[in-house]
């Protein structure tokens, strides 16, 4: 078990984390989000979420257990690097 300070909170690893990926609602962006998840070995954990009322944005949800802060950051950075991804929460 590893303990890491995250702001004022301590996180004990391994821990289950939940990501929400918000991206432009375009087939090529969705495809690249899915490819990124597959490359991380998390393709089966990626679930399509909601589309915005205007249809411009789409969200995905991803839950997984991470073993370190570095692993959590890698997942976050991988999705943020996809062109068309607006935010990762």
Chimera marker file (.cmm) of the C-alpha trace (Angstrom):
<marker_set name="trace">
<marker id="1" x="0.000" y="0.000" z="0.000" r="1" g="1" b="0" radius="0.5"/>
<marker id="2" x="1.234" y="3.459" z="-0.939" r="1" g="1" b="0" radius="0.5"/>
<marker id="3" x="0.023" y="6.707" z="0.605" r="1" g="1" b="0" radius="0.5"/>
<marker id="4" x="0.065" y="9.956" z="-1.355" r="1" g="1" b="0" radius="0.5"/>
<marker id="5" x="-1.021" y="13.457" z="-0.419" r="1" g="1" b="0" radius="0.5"/>
<marker id="6" x="-3.532" y="14.899" z="-2.859" r="1" g="1" b="0" radius="0.5"/>
<marker id="7" x="-4.151" y="18.473" z="-1.817" r="1" g="1" b="0" radius="0.5"/>
<marker id="8" x="-4.990" y="18.200" z="1.858" r="1" g="1" b="0" radius="0.5"/>
<marker id="9" x="-6.247" y="14.619" z="1.573" r="1" g="1" b="0" radius="0.5"/>
<marker id="10" x="-4.256" y="11.421" z="1.753" r="1" g="1" b="0" radius="0.5"/>
<marker id="11" x="-4.968" y="8.747" z="-0.822" r="1" g="1" b="0" radius="0.5"/>
<marker id="12" x="-4.072" y="5.142" z="-0.127" r="1" g="1" b="0" radius="0.5"/>
<marker id="13" x="-3.201" y="3.105" z="-3.211" r="1" g="1" b="0" radius="0.5"/>
<marker id="14" x="-4.502" y="0.920" z="-4.690" r="1" g="1" b="0" radius="0.5"/>
<marker id="15" x="-7.718" y="2.920" z="-5.036" r="1" g="1" b="0" radius="0.5"/>
<marker id="16" x="-10.696" y="2.842" z="-7.402" r="1" g="1" b="0" radius="0.5"/>
<marker id="17" x="-10.932" y="6.049" z="-9.422" r="1" g="1" b="0" radius="0.5"/>
<marker id="18" x="-13.679" y="7.340" z="-11.674" r="1" g="1" b="0" radius="0.5"/>
<marker id="19" x="-12.909" y="9.480" z="-14.709" r="1" g="1" b="0" radius="0.5"/>
<marker id="20" x="-15.346" y="11.413" z="-16.864" r="1" g="1" b="0" radius="0.5"/>
<marker id="21" x="-14.061" y="12.372" z="-20.296" r="1" g="1" b="0" radius="0.5"/>
<marker id="22" x="-15.929" y="15.165" z="-22.107" r="1" g="1" b="0" radius="0.5"/>
<marker id="23" x="-15.250" y="15.540" z="-25.805" r="1" g="1" b="0" radius="0.5"/>
<marker id="24" x="-16.617" y="16.980" z="-29.014" r="1" g="1" b="0" radius="0.5"/>
<marker id="25" x="-19.335" y="14.704" z="-30.356" r="1" g="1" b="0" radius="0.5"/>
<marker id="26" x="-17.603" y="13.593" z="-33.564" r="1" g="1" b="0" radius="0.5"/>
<marker id="27" x="-16.941" y="10.058" z="-34.723" r="1" g="1" b="0" radius="0.5"/>
<marker id="28" x="-13.190" y="10.608" z="-35.139" r="1" g="1" b="0" radius="0.5"/>
<marker id="29" x="-12.866" y="12.019" z="-31.595" r="1" g="1" b="0" radius="0.5"/>
<marker id="30" x="-14.871" y="9.144" z="-30.108" r="1" g="1" b="0" radius="0.5"/>
<marker id="31" x="-12.705" y="6.703" z="-32.036" r="1" g="1" b="0" radius="0.5"/>
<marker id="32" x="-9.517" y="8.262" z="-30.650" r="1" g="1" b="0" radius="0.5"/>
<marker id="33" x="-10.906" y="8.196" z="-27.089" r="1" g="1" b="0" radius="0.5"/>
<marker id="34" x="-11.647" y="4.473" z="-27.522" r="1" g="1" b="0" radius="0.5"/>
<marker id="35" x="-8.185" y="3.848" z="-28.975" r="1" g="1" b="0" radius="0.5"/>
<marker id="36" x="-6.580" y="5.665" z="-26.024" r="1" g="1" b="0" radius="0.5"/>
<marker id="37" x="-8.557" y="3.491" z="-23.602" r="1" g="1" b="0" radius="0.5"/>
<marker id="38" x="-7.472" y="0.339" z="-25.455" r="1" g="1" b="0" radius="0.5"/>
<marker id="39" x="-3.818" y="1.416" z="-25.385" r="1" g="1" b="0" radius="0.5"/>
<marker id="40" x="-4.088" y="1.868" z="-21.616" r="1" g="1" b="0" radius="0.5"/>
<marker id="41" x="-5.630" y="-1.603" z="-21.311" r="1" g="1" b="0" radius="0.5"/>
<marker id="42" x="-8.898" y="-0.044" z="-20.134" r="1" g="1" b="0" radius="0.5"/>
<marker id="43" x="-11.076" y="-0.416" z="-23.224" r="1" g="1" b="0" radius="0.5"/>
<marker id="44" x="-13.584" y="-2.661" z="-21.505" r="1" g="1" b="0" radius="0.5"/>
<marker id="45" x="-13.986" y="-0.104" z="-18.687" r="1" g="1" b="0" radius="0.5"/>
<marker id="46" x="-14.923" y="2.783" z="-21.009" r="1" g="1" b="0" radius="0.5"/>
<marker id="47" x="-18.664" y="3.487" z="-21.085" r="1" g="1" b="0" radius="0.5"/>
<marker id="48" x="-20.404" y="6.042" z="-23.278" r="1" g="1" b="0" radius="0.5"/>
<marker id="49" x="-22.261" y="8.578" z="-21.168" r="1" g="1" b="0" radius="0.5"/>
<marker id="50" x="-24.536" y="11.442" z="-22.057" r="1" g="1" b="0" radius="0.5"/>
<marker id="51" x="-24.659" y="13.736" z="-25.049" r="1" g="1" b="0" radius="0.5"/>
<marker id="52" x="-25.214" y="17.448" z="-24.447" r="1" g="1" b="0" radius="0.5"/>
<marker id="53" x="-28.666" y="18.847" z="-25.198" r="1" g="1" b="0" radius="0.5"/>
<marker id="54" x="-27.353" y="20.543" z="-28.336" r="1" g="1" b="0" radius="0.5"/>
<marker id="55" x="-25.494" y="17.419" z="-29.422" r="1" g="1" b="0" radius="0.5"/>
<marker id="56" x="-22.128" y="19.181" z="-29.476" r="1" g="1" b="0" radius="0.5"/>
<marker id="57" x="-20.461" y="17.235" z="-26.644" r="1" g="1" b="0" radius="0.5"/>
<marker id="58" x="-20.358" y="13.633" z="-25.528" r="1" g="1" b="0" radius="0.5"/>
<marker id="59" x="-19.100" y="12.168" z="-22.275" r="1" g="1" b="0" radius="0.5"/>
<marker id="60" x="-17.490" y="8.863" z="-21.405" r="1" g="1" b="0" radius="0.5"/>
<marker id="61" x="-17.074" y="7.308" z="-17.992" r="1" g="1" b="0" radius="0.5"/>
<marker id="62" x="-14.213" y="5.126" z="-16.894" r="1" g="1" b="0" radius="0.5"/>
<marker id="63" x="-13.743" y="3.403" z="-13.540" r="1" g="1" b="0" radius="0.5"/>
<marker id="64" x="-10.621" y="1.464" z="-12.688" r="1" g="1" b="0" radius="0.5"/>
<marker id="65" x="-8.294" y="0.582" z="-9.833" r="1" g="1" b="0" radius="0.5"/>
<marker id="66" x="-4.950" y="2.382" z="-9.926" r="1" g="1" b="0" radius="0.5"/>
<marker id="67" x="-1.870" y="1.428" z="-7.959" r="1" g="1" b="0" radius="0.5"/>
<marker id="68" x="-0.062" y="4.757" z="-7.866" r="1" g="1" b="0" radius="0.5"/>
<marker id="69" x="-0.374" y="8.475" z="-8.423" r="1" g="1" b="0" radius="0.5"/>
<marker id="70" x="1.788" y="8.090" z="-11.528" r="1" g="1" b="0" radius="0.5"/>
<marker id="71" x="-0.640" y="5.570" z="-13.019" r="1" g="1" b="0" radius="0.5"/>
<marker id="72" x="-3.581" y="7.875" z="-12.273" r="1" g="1" b="0" radius="0.5"/>
<marker id="73" x="-1.752" y="10.811" z="-13.901" r="1" g="1" b="0" radius="0.5"/>
<marker id="74" x="-0.878" y="8.721" z="-16.970" r="1" g="1" b="0" radius="0.5"/>
<marker id="75" x="-4.539" y="7.873" z="-17.561" r="1" g="1" b="0" radius="0.5"/>
<marker id="76" x="-5.531" y="11.518" z="-17.111" r="1" g="1" b="0" radius="0.5"/>
<marker id="77" x="-2.793" y="12.820" z="-19.428" r="1" g="1" b="0" radius="0.5"/>
<marker id="78" x="-3.469" y="10.206" z="-22.110" r="1" g="1" b="0" radius="0.5"/>
<marker id="79" x="-7.092" y="11.291" z="-22.469" r="1" g="1" b="0" radius="0.5"/>
<marker id="80" x="-6.256" y="15.002" z="-22.240" r="1" g="1" b="0" radius="0.5"/>
<marker id="81" x="-3.859" y="14.563" z="-25.170" r="1" g="1" b="0" radius="0.5"/>
<marker id="82" x="-6.652" y="13.356" z="-27.494" r="1" g="1" b="0" radius="0.5"/>
<marker id="83" x="-7.598" y="16.142" z="-29.890" r="1" g="1" b="0" radius="0.5"/>
<marker id="84" x="-11.226" y="17.076" z="-29.297" r="1" g="1" b="0" radius="0.5"/>
<marker id="85" x="-11.252" y="16.141" z="-25.607" r="1" g="1" b="0" radius="0.5"/>
<marker id="86" x="-12.389" y="19.238" z="-23.717" r="1" g="1" b="0" radius="0.5"/>
<marker id="87" x="-11.915" y="18.035" z="-20.142" r="1" g="1" b="0" radius="0.5"/>
<marker id="88" x="-11.119" y="15.043" z="-17.986" r="1" g="1" b="0" radius="0.5"/>
<marker id="89" x="-12.673" y="14.991" z="-14.546" r="1" g="1" b="0" radius="0.5"/>
<link id1="1" id2="2" r="1" g="1" b="0" radius="0.2"/>
<link id1="2" id2="3" r="1" g="1" b="0" radius="0.2"/>
<link id1="3" id2="4" r="1" g="1" b="0" radius="0.2"/>
<link id1="4" id2="5" r="1" g="1" b="0" radius="0.2"/>
<link id1="5" id2="6" r="1" g="1" b="0" radius="0.2"/>
<link id1="6" id2="7" r="1" g="1" b="0" radius="0.2"/>
<link id1="7" id2="8" r="1" g="1" b="0" radius="0.2"/>
<link id1="8" id2="9" r="1" g="1" b="0" radius="0.2"/>
<link id1="9" id2="10" r="1" g="1" b="0" radius="0.2"/>
<link id1="10" id2="11" r="1" g="1" b="0" radius="0.2"/>
<link id1="11" id2="12" r="1" g="1" b="0" radius="0.2"/>
<link id1="12" id2="13" r="1" g="1" b="0" radius="0.2"/>
<link id1="13" id2="14" r="1" g="1" b="0" radius="0.2"/>
<link id1="14" id2="15" r="1" g="1" b="0" radius="0.2"/>
<link id1="15" id2="16" r="1" g="1" b="0" radius="0.2"/>
<link id1="16" id2="17" r="1" g="1" b="0" radius="0.2"/>
<link id1="17" id2="18" r="1" g="1" b="0" radius="0.2"/>
<link id1="18" id2="19" r="1" g="1" b="0" radius="0.2"/>
<link id1="19" id2="20" r="1" g="1" b="0" radius="0.2"/>
<link id1="20" id2="21" r="1" g="1" b="0" radius="0.2"/>
<link id1="21" id2="22" r="1" g="1" b="0" radius="0.2"/>
<link id1="22" id2="23" r="1" g="1" b="0" radius="0.2"/>
<link id1="23" id2="24" r="1" g="1" b="0" radius="0.2"/>
<link id1="24" id2="25" r="1" g="1" b="0" radius="0.2"/>
<link id1="25" id2="26" r="1" g="1" b="0" radius="0.2"/>
<link id1="26" id2="27" r="1" g="1" b="0" radius="0.2"/>
<link id1="27" id2="28" r="1" g="1" b="0" radius="0.2"/>
<link id1="28" id2="29" r="1" g="1" b="0" radius="0.2"/>
<link id1="29" id2="30" r="1" g="1" b="0" radius="0.2"/>
<link id1="30" id2="31" r="1" g="1" b="0" radius="0.2"/>
<link id1="31" id2="32" r="1" g="1" b="0" radius="0.2"/>
<link id1="32" id2="33" r="1" g="1" b="0" radius="0.2"/>
<link id1="33" id2="34" r="1" g="1" b="0" radius="0.2"/>
<link id1="34" id2="35" r="1" g="1" b="0" radius="0.2"/>
<link id1="35" id2="36" r="1" g="1" b="0" radius="0.2"/>
<link id1="36" id2="37" r="1" g="1" b="0" radius="0.2"/>
<link id1="37" id2="38" r="1" g="1" b="0" radius="0.2"/>
<link id1="38" id2="39" r="1" g="1" b="0" radius="0.2"/>
<link id1="39" id2="40" r="1" g="1" b="0" radius="0.2"/>
<link id1="40" id2="41" r="1" g="1" b="0" radius="0.2"/>
<link id1="41" id2="42" r="1" g="1" b="0" radius="0.2"/>
<link id1="42" id2="43" r="1" g="1" b="0" radius="0.2"/>
<link id1="43" id2="44" r="1" g="1" b="0" radius="0.2"/>
<link id1="44" id2="45" r="1" g="1" b="0" radius="0.2"/>
<link id1="45" id2="46" r="1" g="1" b="0" radius="0.2"/>
<link id1="46" id2="47" r="1" g="1" b="0" radius="0.2"/>
<link id1="47" id2="48" r="1" g="1" b="0" radius="0.2"/>
<link id1="48" id2="49" r="1" g="1" b="0" radius="0.2"/>
<link id1="49" id2="50" r="1" g="1" b="0" radius="0.2"/>
<link id1="50" id2="51" r="1" g="1" b="0" radius="0.2"/>
<link id1="51" id2="52" r="1" g="1" b="0" radius="0.2"/>
<link id1="52" id2="53" r="1" g="1" b="0" radius="0.2"/>
<link id1="53" id2="54" r="1" g="1" b="0" radius="0.2"/>
<link id1="54" id2="55" r="1" g="1" b="0" radius="0.2"/>
<link id1="55" id2="56" r="1" g="1" b="0" radius="0.2"/>
<link id1="56" id2="57" r="1" g="1" b="0" radius="0.2"/>
<link id1="57" id2="58" r="1" g="1" b="0" radius="0.2"/>
<link id1="58" id2="59" r="1" g="1" b="0" radius="0.2"/>
<link id1="59" id2="60" r="1" g="1" b="0" radius="0.2"/>
<link id1="60" id2="61" r="1" g="1" b="0" radius="0.2"/>
<link id1="61" id2="62" r="1" g="1" b="0" radius="0.2"/>
<link id1="62" id2="63" r="1" g="1" b="0" radius="0.2"/>
<link id1="63" id2="64" r="1" g="1" b="0" radius="0.2"/>
<link id1="64" id2="65" r="1" g="1" b="0" radius="0.2"/>
<link id1="65" id2="66" r="1" g="1" b="0" radius="0.2"/>
<link id1="66" id2="67" r="1" g="1" b="0" radius="0.2"/>
<link id1="67" id2="68" r="1" g="1" b="0" radius="0.2"/>
<link id1="68" id2="69" r="1" g="1" b="0" radius="0.2"/>
<link id1="69" id2="70" r="1" g="1" b="0" radius="0.2"/>
<link id1="70" id2="71" r="1" g="1" b="0" radius="0.2"/>
<link id1="71" id2="72" r="1" g="1" b="0" radius="0.2"/>
<link id1="72" id2="73" r="1" g="1" b="0" radius="0.2"/>
<link id1="73" id2="74" r="1" g="1" b="0" radius="0.2"/>
<link id1="74" id2="75" r="1" g="1" b="0" radius="0.2"/>
<link id1="75" id2="76" r="1" g="1" b="0" radius="0.2"/>
<link id1="76" id2="77" r="1" g="1" b="0" radius="0.2"/>
<link id1="77" id2="78" r="1" g="1" b="0" radius="0.2"/>
<link id1="78" id2="79" r="1" g="1" b="0" radius="0.2"/>
<link id1="79" id2="80" r="1" g="1" b="0" radius="0.2"/>
<link id1="80" id2="81" r="1" g="1" b="0" radius="0.2"/>
<link id1="81" id2="82" r="1" g="1" b="0" radius="0.2"/>
<link id1="82" id2="83" r="1" g="1" b="0" radius="0.2"/>
<link id1="83" id2="84" r="1" g="1" b="0" radius="0.2"/>
<link id1="84" id2="85" r="1" g="1" b="0" radius="0.2"/>
<link id1="85" id2="86" r="1" g="1" b="0" radius="0.2"/>
<link id1="86" id2="87" r="1" g="1" b="0" radius="0.2"/>
<link id1="87" id2="88" r="1" g="1" b="0" radius="0.2"/>
<link id1="88" id2="89" r="1" g="1" b="0" radius="0.2"/>
</marker_set>
